[in-house]
Amino acid sequence: MAGRMGTAADVVFGPNAIAAVFDAAERSDSRGGLSGSRDADGKGIYRVVNGTGSPEVGMFFPSEGTDATDEMVSAVRGECGEGILIVVDAVAGELAVYMVTAEGHRMASALQSE
């Protein structure tokens, strides 16, 4: 994968990573980990999501809607300290990506790599 490909995206999704997150959220109907890595370039630190599994870079949560809750943010902090939070509404076919830090959470900019 070619990093952030010249962007300043907070998150880079590897090939098939988003499909894997949707599939896992639909199958289990419970939260899970996001596998990947924490990388850096001249613009700072970003996360690469390769799929699901252990919470190496964050967590995903199936939900009705795509709003992050305090419970979700706390779970990510407990597992990762800081990381990615993906809220998946599989029925609507939507997801939202957030960055969780010690200070709070915010919408994250994301990039899909092929």
GUZA-428830 format. One line per 5 residues: for each residue x, z, y of C-alpha. Coordinates in Angstrom, 2 decimals, padded with zeros to 5 digits, m for minus. Each point is the difference from the previous one (the first is absolute). Layout:
// GUZA-428830
X,Z,Y ~ ...
***
This chain:
// GUZA-428830
000.00,000.00,000.00 ~ 001.26,m000.81,003.47 ~ m000.68,003.32,001.74 ~ m002.35,m000.10,002.95 ~ 000.64,m003.69,000.57
000.78,000.46,003.68 ~ m003.02,002.19,000.74 ~ m000.23,003.70,000.79 ~ m002.61,000.68,m002.72 ~ m000.26,003.60,m001.25
m000.84,m001.15,m003.52 ~ 000.97,m003.06,m002.05 ~ m002.17,m000.72,m003.04 ~ 001.87,m001.72,m002.80 ~ m001.52,m002.82,m002.05
m003.23,001.12,m001.72 ~ 000.27,003.54,001.45 ~ m003.35,m000.12,001.81 ~ m001.71,m001.37,m003.11 ~ 001.56,002.82,m002.04
m001.28,002.61,002.46 ~ m003.55,m001.45,m000.07 ~ 000.08,m000.22,m003.80 ~ 001.18,003.60,m000.39 ~ m002.57,001.29,002.50
m002.84,m001.81,m001.80 ~ 001.10,001.07,m003.49 ~ 000.71,003.66,000.53 ~ m002.27,000.89,002.92 ~ 002.58,002.68,000.87
003.07,000.19,002.17 ~ 003.39,m001.24,m001.13 ~ 003.58,m000.53,001.07 ~ 001.64,m002.97,001.66 ~ 003.27,m001.11,m001.54
002.64,m001.61,002.14 ~ 002.86,000.88,002.29 ~ 000.90,001.23,003.44 ~ 002.24,m002.49,001.78 ~ 001.56,m000.37,003.44
001.20,m002.77,002.25 ~ 000.95,m000.32,003.65 ~ m003.57,000.80,001.02 ~ m000.22,003.25,m001.97 ~ m001.53,001.27,m003.23
m002.78,m001.74,m001.90 ~ m001.57,000.30,m003.45 ~ m000.25,m002.66,m002.69 ~ m002.97,000.29,m002.37 ~ 000.56,m001.69,m003.37
m003.08,001.32,m001.80 ~ m001.54,003.18,m001.31 ~ 001.44,002.82,m002.08 ~ 001.97,002.99,001.17 ~ m000.38,000.88,003.71
003.44,m001.26,001.07 ~ m001.18,m001.23,003.41 ~ m003.58,001.24,000.31 ~ m003.44,000.12,m001.56 ~ m003.24,m001.98,m000.23
m003.52,001.41,000.01 ~ m003.24,m001.71,m001.05 ~ m002.71,000.73,002.56 ~ m003.26,m001.13,001.46 ~ 001.35,m001.47,003.22
003.61,m000.15,001.09 ~ 000.41,003.06,002.20 ~ 002.79,002.44,m000.83 ~ m001.18,003.58,m000.45 ~ 001.93,003.22,000.62
m000.03,000.61,m003.77 ~ 001.67,m003.38,m000.64 ~ 002.64,000.61,002.68 ~ 000.74,003.44,m001.45 ~ 000.36,m001.43,m003.50
002.54,m002.60,001.20 ~ 001.97,002.67,001.86 ~ m000.01,002.19,m003.13 ~ 001.29,m002.81,m002.22 ~ 002.29,m001.92,002.34
000.49,001.93,003.22 ~ m000.36,m003.20,002.00 ~ m001.27,m003.30,m001.37 ~ m002.65,m002.64,m000.34 ~ m003.70,000.77,m000.44
m002.23,m002.84,m001.19 ~ m003.77,000.51,000.01 ~ m001.78,m002.51,m002.25 ~ m003.69,m000.87,000.15 ~ m000.14,m002.15,m003.13
m003.74,m000.70,000.34 ~ 000.50,m001.52,003.45 ~ 003.35,m001.55,m000.99 ~ 001.78,001.70,002.91 ~ 002.98,002.28,000.48
001.69,001.78,002.89 ~ 003.68,000.92,000.18 ~ 001.21,003.13,001.80 ~ 003.37,001.64,000.65 ~ 000.03,003.75,m000.62
002.59,002.10,001.80 ~ 000.47,003.70,000.68 ~ m001.78,m000.51,003.33 ~ m003.10,m001.73,m001.40 ~ m001.01,m003.48,m001.09
m000.53,m003.39,001.62 ~ m000.94,m003.52,m000.98 ~ 003.02,m001.80,m001.40 ~ 001.05,m003.58,000.53 ~ 000.39,m001.81,m003.31
001.43,m003.23,m001.34 ~ m000.71,m001.74,m003.33 ~ 003.05,m001.57,m001.65 ~ m000.29,m002.80,m002.52
***
